[in-house]
């Protein structure tokens, strides 16, 4: 796999030219958690490939970008949709019962 470094707008770390989305962050705090550290960061710039923006909604369509993931030294292609976020908190639509007023 060949990845091309690209100059970032704000941070010193390079962007990945082949990535459809690059998020530039600055670390604002490091919390020591015993076995590892947690980095808290501020997003300072977001760089997205224009071809993934939906012209009618303006939303970034990351799911159309042939995504890959990294796990334990290897890269994997992502496949079919297997679920969605928010299932357990999704609003349930209830039918309202209509009642007719009684004549007195």
MODABEL-V463078 format. One line per field, one symbol per residue. ss: DSSP state (@ for helix, = for strand, . for the rest). phi: phi as a letter, one per 20 degrees, with the letter a starting at -180 (. if undefined). A space follows every 10 residues. Layout:
# MODABEL-V463078
ss = ???
phi = ???
This chain:
# MODABEL-V463078
ss = ....==.... ....==.... ========== ==....==== ========.@ @@=......= .@@@...=== =..====... ......@@@. .......... ....
phi = .dddfcfefc eeffedgfff bcdecdfdac dedneadddd cdfdacdcfg feeffedmee effedlfccd blncdcfedf fdrbfngfdf feedfefdce fefe
